[in-house]
């Protein structure tokens, strides 16, 4: 996060089969810390089950979700 050249972080969720509230909380914390230094987070390739969890938690309001 300290690298000035890095403007965004992509998290590849292709191999994630499930996310619980702890994982969602960690993503929210990451988003907060990354936002403090002017960067963004993109969640990349969530499978349908994980995408549904992200949608229910309204994570699309905090992150770009790229399929």
MOPAC internal coordinates of N, CA, C and O (Angstrom, degrees):
PM7 1SCF
backbone

  N    0.0000 0     0.00 0     0.00 0    0    0    0
  C    1.4408 1     0.00 0     0.00 0    1    0    0
  C    1.5259 1   111.45 1     0.00 0    2    1    0
  O    1.2310 1   120.10 1   161.60 1    3    2    1
  N    1.3057 1   117.42 1   -18.40 1    3    2    1
  C    1.4536 1   120.30 1  -178.09 1    5    3    2
  C    1.5186 1   113.12 1   -82.03 1    6    5    3
  O    1.2310 1   119.95 1   164.12 1    7    6    5
  N    1.3255 1   117.69 1   -15.88 1    7    6    5
  C    1.4595 1   121.65 1  -179.07 1    9    7    6
  C    1.5293 1   109.48 1   -70.36 1   10    9    7
  O    1.2310 1   120.44 1   -64.03 1   11   10    9
  N    1.3168 1   116.77 1   115.97 1   11   10    9
  C    1.4662 1   121.37 1  -177.24 1   13   11   10
  C    1.5226 1   112.21 1   -64.73 1   14   13   11
  O    1.2310 1   119.78 1   154.75 1   15   14   13
  N    1.3224 1   118.02 1   -25.25 1   15   14   13
  C    1.4662 1   121.28 1  -179.55 1   17   15   14
  C    1.5284 1   112.36 1   -73.70 1   18   17   15
  O    1.2310 1   120.57 1   153.88 1   19   18   17
  N    1.3169 1   116.51 1   -26.12 1   19   18   17
  C    1.4660 1   121.25 1  -179.15 1   21   19   18
  C    1.5197 1   109.07 1   -81.04 1   22   21   19
  O    1.2310 1   120.62 1   -60.78 1   23   22   21
  N    1.3313 1   116.43 1   119.22 1   23   22   21
  C    1.4555 1   120.79 1  -177.82 1   25   23   22
  C    1.5234 1   112.41 1  -104.43 1   26   25   23
  O    1.2310 1   120.85 1   158.80 1   27   26   25
  N    1.3381 1   115.97 1   -21.20 1   27   26   25
  C    1.4595 1   118.87 1   179.95 1   29   27   26
  C    1.5257 1   109.64 1  -147.46 1   30   29   27
  O    1.2310 1   122.01 1   -20.71 1   31   30   29
  N    1.3168 1   113.76 1   159.29 1   31   30   29
  C    1.4600 1   121.87 1   178.65 1   33   31   30
  C    1.5172 1   107.45 1  -121.35 1   34   33   31
  O    1.2310 1   120.59 1   -49.84 1   35   34   33
  N    1.3303 1   116.48 1   130.16 1   35   34   33
  C    1.4614 1   121.34 1   175.91 1   37   35   34
  C    1.5198 1   108.73 1  -106.57 1   38   37   35
  O    1.2310 1   121.22 1   -49.97 1   39   38   37
  N    1.3216 1   115.27 1   130.03 1   39   38   37
  C    1.4561 1   120.66 1   176.48 1   41   39   38
  C    1.5229 1   107.63 1  -110.01 1   42   41   39
  O    1.2310 1   121.06 1   -64.59 1   43   42   41
  N    1.3283 1   115.58 1   115.41 1   43   42   41
  C    1.4561 1   122.20 1  -178.46 1   45   43   42
  C    1.5253 1   109.22 1   -82.06 1   46   45   43
  O    1.2310 1   120.74 1   -66.12 1   47   46   45
  N    1.3325 1   116.20 1   113.88 1   47   46   45
  C    1.4604 1   121.88 1  -178.72 1   49   47   46
  C    1.5334 1   112.51 1  -102.42 1   50   49   47
  O    1.2310 1   120.09 1  -166.81 1   51   50   49
  N    1.3109 1   117.42 1    13.19 1   51   50   49
  C    1.4622 1   121.27 1  -174.80 1   53   51   50
  C    1.5293 1   112.83 1   -57.19 1   54   53   51
  O    1.2310 1   119.83 1   146.25 1   55   54   53
  N    1.3160 1   117.93 1   -33.75 1   55   54   53
  C    1.4666 1   120.62 1  -177.58 1   57   55   54
  C    1.5247 1   112.97 1  -101.43 1   58   57   55
  O    1.2310 1   120.25 1  -168.26 1   59   58   57
  N    1.3285 1   117.13 1    11.74 1   59   58   57
  C    1.4663 1   121.45 1   178.39 1   61   59   58
  C    1.5221 1   108.16 1   -92.01 1   62   61   59
  O    1.2310 1   120.67 1   -55.45 1   63   62   61
  N    1.3255 1   116.33 1   124.55 1   63   62   61
  C    1.4618 1   119.30 1  -177.08 1   65   63   62
  C    1.5282 1   113.12 1   -99.45 1   66   65   63
  O    1.2310 1   119.98 1   162.37 1   67   66   65
  N    1.3522 1   117.64 1   -17.63 1   67   66   65
  C    1.4561 1   120.46 1  -178.55 1   69   67   66
  C    1.5269 1   108.67 1  -160.04 1   70   69   67
  O    1.2310 1   120.44 1   -31.98 1   71   70   69
  N    1.3115 1   116.76 1   148.02 1   71   70   69
  C    1.4637 1   121.38 1   175.17 1   73   71   70
  C    1.5248 1   108.34 1  -129.90 1   74   73   71
  O    1.2310 1   120.63 1   -48.28 1   75   74   73
  N    1.3256 1   116.41 1   131.72 1   75   74   73
  C    1.4587 1   120.04 1   176.20 1   77   75   74
  C    1.5246 1   109.49 1  -103.00 1   78   77   75
  O    1.2310 1   120.61 1     3.69 1   79   78   77
  N    1.3170 1   116.43 1  -176.31 1   79   78   77
  C    1.4567 1   120.55 1  -176.40 1   81   79   78
  C    1.5235 1   112.31 1   -64.02 1   82   81   79
  O    1.2310 1   120.11 1   150.64 1   83   82   81
  N    1.3149 1   117.40 1   -29.36 1   83   82   81
  C    1.4686 1   120.13 1   177.52 1   85   83   82
  C    1.5201 1   111.16 1   -65.20 1   86   85   83
  O    1.2310 1   120.70 1   136.59 1   87   86   85
  N    1.3202 1   116.27 1   -43.41 1   87   86   85
  C    1.4658 1   120.43 1   178.35 1   89   87   86
  C    1.5266 1   110.64 1   -64.93 1   90   89   87
  O    1.2310 1   120.37 1   139.03 1   91   90   89
  N    1.3215 1   116.90 1   -40.97 1   91   90   89
  C    1.4727 1   120.22 1   178.04 1   93   91   90
  C    1.5255 1   110.36 1   -63.57 1   94   93   91
  O    1.2310 1   120.48 1   140.10 1   95   94   93
  N    1.3294 1   116.69 1   -39.90 1   95   94   93
  C    1.4608 1   120.80 1   177.69 1   97   95   94
  C    1.5150 1   112.14 1   -63.66 1   98   97   95
  O    1.2310 1   120.51 1   140.57 1   99   98   97
  N    1.3204 1   116.63 1   -39.43 1   99   98   97
  C    1.4708 1   120.22 1   178.36 1  101   99   98
  C    1.5219 1   110.84 1   -66.59 1  102  101   99
  O    1.2310 1   120.40 1   141.10 1  103  102  101
  N    1.3229 1   116.85 1   -38.90 1  103  102  101
  C    1.4691 1   119.65 1   176.15 1  105  103  102
  C    1.5272 1   110.85 1   -62.89 1  106  105  103
  O    1.2310 1   120.23 1   140.64 1  107  106  105
  N    1.3193 1   117.16 1   -39.36 1  107  106  105
  C    1.4577 1   120.65 1   178.81 1  109  107  106
  C    1.5304 1   110.96 1   -65.45 1  110  109  107
  O    1.2310 1   120.50 1   139.49 1  111  110  109
  N    1.3274 1   116.64 1   -40.51 1  111  110  109
  C    1.4565 1   121.10 1   177.12 1  113  111  110
  C    1.5275 1   110.74 1   -64.04 1  114  113  111
  O    1.2310 1   120.67 1   135.56 1  115  114  113
  N    1.3193 1   116.33 1   -44.44 1  115  114  113
  C    1.4655 1   120.51 1   177.07 1  117  115  114
  C    1.5245 1   110.27 1   -58.95 1  118  117  115
  O    1.2310 1   120.16 1   134.34 1  119  118  117
  N    1.3119 1   117.30 1   -45.66 1  119  118  117
  C    1.4546 1   121.39 1  -179.68 1  121  119  118
  C    1.5349 1   111.10 1   -59.50 1  122  121  119
  O    1.2310 1   120.77 1   138.96 1  123  122  121
  N    1.3173 1   116.12 1   -41.04 1  123  122  121
  C    1.4629 1   120.67 1   178.92 1  125  123  122
  C    1.5274 1   111.12 1   -63.74 1  126  125  123
  O    1.2310 1   120.73 1   132.59 1  127  126  125
  N    1.3185 1   116.21 1   -47.41 1  127  126  125
  C    1.4727 1   120.28 1  -178.57 1  129  127  126
  C    1.5172 1   111.92 1   -66.83 1  130  129  127
  O    1.2310 1   120.33 1   139.60 1  131  130  129
  N    1.3170 1   116.97 1   -40.40 1  131  130  129
  C    1.4604 1   121.02 1   179.54 1  133  131  130
  C    1.5336 1   109.90 1   -67.44 1  134  133  131
  O    1.2310 1   120.74 1   140.76 1  135  134  133
  N    1.3266 1   116.19 1   -39.24 1  135  134  133
  C    1.4523 1   120.57 1   178.51 1  137  135  134
  C    1.5141 1   112.63 1   -63.10 1  138  137  135
  O    1.2310 1   120.11 1   147.29 1  139  138  137
  N    1.3337 1   117.40 1   -32.71 1  139  138  137
  C    1.4608 1   122.06 1   179.04 1  141  139  138
  C    1.5236 1   112.28 1   -62.35 1  142  141  139
  O    1.2310 1   120.16 1   153.56 1  143  142  141
  N    1.3154 1   117.29 1   -26.44 1  143  142  141
  C    1.4670 1   120.89 1   179.87 1  145  143  142
  C    1.5296 1   111.57 1  -107.39 1  146  145  143
  O    1.2310 1   120.68 1  -164.70 1  147  146  145
  N    1.3387 1   116.31 1    15.30 1  147  146  145
  C    1.4642 1   121.12 1   173.12 1  149  147  146
  C    1.5112 1   115.97 1    76.19 1  150  149  147
  O    1.2310 1   120.29 1  -152.43 1  151  150  149
  N    1.3123 1   117.05 1    27.57 1  151  150  149
  C    1.4666 1   121.01 1   179.50 1  153  151  150
  C    1.5254 1   109.32 1  -114.92 1  154  153  151
  O    1.2310 1   120.83 1    -9.24 1  155  154  153
  N    1.3247 1   116.02 1   170.76 1  155  154  153
  C    1.4568 1   121.08 1   179.47 1  157  155  154
  C    1.5287 1   110.37 1  -126.42 1  158  157  155
  O    1.2310 1   121.41 1   -17.19 1  159  158  157
  N    1.3286 1   114.91 1   162.81 1  159  158  157
  C    1.4627 1   122.22 1   178.23 1  161  159  158
  C    1.5229 1   108.36 1  -121.66 1  162  161  159
  O    1.2310 1   120.56 1   -46.29 1  163  162  161
  N    1.3301 1   116.53 1   133.71 1  163  162  161
  C    1.4548 1   122.52 1   173.59 1  165  163  162
  C    1.5230 1   108.16 1  -116.90 1  166  165  163
  O    1.2310 1   120.86 1   -49.40 1  167  166  165
  N    1.3190 1   115.96 1   130.60 1  167  166  165
  C    1.4650 1   121.66 1   174.33 1  169  167  166
  C    1.5189 1   106.58 1   -93.54 1  170  169  167
  O    1.2310 1   120.71 1   -56.32 1  171  170  169
  N    1.3247 1   116.26 1   123.68 1  171  170  169
  C    1.4527 1   122.53 1  -167.56 1  173  171  170
  C    1.5207 1   111.26 1  -116.55 1  174  173  171
  O    1.2310 1   120.48 1   -49.76 1  175  174  173
  N    1.3187 1   116.69 1   130.24 1  175  174  173
  C    1.4624 1   125.59 1   173.21 1  177  175  174
  C    1.5364 1   116.14 1    60.26 1  178  177  175
  O    1.2310 1   118.98 1  -134.17 1  179  178  177
  N    1.3335 1   119.55 1    45.83 1  179  178  177
  C    1.4622 1   117.47 1   174.96 1  181  179  178
  C    1.5306 1   110.07 1   -70.48 1  182  181  179
  O    1.2310 1   120.35 1   -38.59 1  183  182  181
  N    1.3304 1   116.93 1   141.41 1  183  182  181
  C    1.4645 1   119.31 1   176.39 1  185  183  182
  C    1.5319 1   108.03 1   -71.81 1  186  185  183
  O    1.2310 1   119.16 1   -10.59 1  187  186  185
  N    1.3256 1   119.20 1   169.41 1  187  186  185
  C    1.4693 1   120.95 1  -175.94 1  189  187  186
  C    1.5310 1   114.20 1   -56.60 1  190  189  187
  O    1.2310 1   119.73 1   141.19 1  191  190  189
  N    1.3215 1   118.12 1   -38.81 1  191  190  189
  C    1.4666 1   120.93 1  -179.79 1  193  191  190
  C    1.5339 1   111.05 1   -66.19 1  194  193  191
  O    1.2310 1   120.97 1   134.23 1  195  194  193
  N    1.3232 1   115.75 1   -45.77 1  195  194  193
  C    1.4690 1   120.24 1   178.97 1  197  195  194
  C    1.5258 1   109.83 1   -67.40 1  198  197  195
  O    1.2310 1   120.10 1   140.76 1  199  198  197
  N    1.3159 1   117.42 1   -39.24 1  199  198  197
  C    1.4670 1   120.41 1   177.78 1  201  199  198
  C    1.5324 1   110.52 1   -60.52 1  202  201  199
  O    1.2310 1   120.21 1   140.45 1  203  202  201
  N    1.3165 1   117.20 1   -39.55 1  203  202  201
  C    1.4548 1   121.03 1   178.19 1  205  203  202
  C    1.5386 1   110.80 1   -62.99 1  206  205  203
  O    1.2310 1   120.42 1   137.87 1  207  206  205
  N    1.3226 1   116.80 1   -42.13 1  207  206  205
  C    1.4608 1   121.09 1   177.56 1  209  207  206
  C    1.5265 1   109.96 1   -62.56 1  210  209  207
  O    1.2310 1   120.33 1   135.47 1  211  210  209
  N    1.3269 1   116.98 1   -44.53 1  211  210  209
  C    1.4626 1   120.85 1   178.57 1  213  211  210
  C    1.5250 1   110.94 1   -62.10 1  214  213  211
  O    1.2310 1   120.55 1   140.33 1  215  214  213
  N    1.3275 1   116.55 1   -39.67 1  215  214  213
  C    1.4711 1   120.60 1   179.25 1  217  215  214
  C    1.5301 1   111.43 1   -66.82 1  218  217  215
  O    1.2310 1   120.19 1   136.64 1  219  218  217
  N    1.3221 1   117.24 1   -43.36 1  219  218  217
  C    1.4669 1   121.11 1   179.58 1  221  219  218
  C    1.5326 1   110.10 1   -61.82 1  222  221  219
  O    1.2310 1   120.67 1   141.18 1  223  222  221
  N    1.3365 1   116.32 1   -38.82 1  223  222  221
  C    1.4647 1   121.51 1  -179.82 1  225  223  222
  C    1.5302 1   112.38 1   -81.87 1  226  225  223
  O    1.2310 1   120.86 1  -178.87 1  227  226  225
  N    1.3305 1   115.95 1     1.13 1  227  226  225
  C    1.4689 1   122.46 1   179.91 1  229  227  226
  C    1.5306 1   112.57 1    56.50 1  230  229  227
  O    1.2310 1   120.94 1  -142.43 1  231  230  229
  N    1.3204 1   115.80 1    37.57 1  231  230  229
  C    1.4557 1   121.36 1   178.90 1  233  231  230
  C    1.5266 1   112.21 1   -69.51 1  234  233  231
  O    1.2310 1   120.72 1   160.85 1  235  234  233
  N    1.3119 1   116.22 1   -19.15 1  235  234  233
  C    1.4622 1   119.47 1   176.31 1  237  235  234
  C    1.5093 1   112.41 1   -64.01 1  238  237  235
  O    1.2310 1   120.04 1   161.77 1  239  238  237
  N    1.3386 1   117.53 1   -18.23 1  239  238  237
  C    1.4626 1   120.92 1   176.13 1  241  239  238
  C    1.5408 1   111.50 1   -76.61 1  242  241  239
  O    1.2310 1   120.49 1   158.59 1  243  242  241
  N    1.3448 1   116.68 1   -21.41 1  243  242  241
  C    1.4533 1   121.53 1  -178.17 1  245  243  242
  C    1.5172 1   113.75 1  -103.89 1  246  245  243
  O    1.2310 1   121.07 1   148.51 1  247  246  245
  N    1.3390 1   115.55 1   -31.49 1  247  246  245
  C    1.4557 1   121.31 1  -173.27 1  249  247  246
  C    1.5169 1   111.25 1  -125.02 1  250  249  247
  O    1.2310 1   121.46 1   -26.09 1  251  250  249
  N    1.3162 1   114.81 1   153.91 1  251  250  249
  C    1.4609 1   118.88 1   164.19 1  253  251  250
  C    1.5290 1   105.09 1   -81.21 1  254  253  251
  O    1.2310 1   120.72 1   -48.35 1  255  254  253
  N    1.3315 1   116.23 1   131.65 1  255  254  253
  C    1.4624 1   120.81 1   178.04 1  257  255  254
  C    1.5043 1   106.96 1  -114.70 1  258  257  255
  O    1.2310 1   120.63 1   -63.72 1  259  258  257
  N    1.3162 1   116.41 1   116.28 1  259  258  257
  C    1.4540 1   122.60 1  -173.58 1  261  259  258
  C    1.5308 1   109.83 1  -112.98 1  262  261  259
  O    1.2310 1   121.19 1   -60.46 1  263  262  261
  N    1.3133 1   115.33 1   119.54 1  263  262  261
  C    1.4671 1   119.87 1   179.92 1  265  263  262
  C    1.4878 1   107.60 1   -89.76 1  266  265  263
  O    1.2310 1   120.10 1   180.00 1  267  266  265

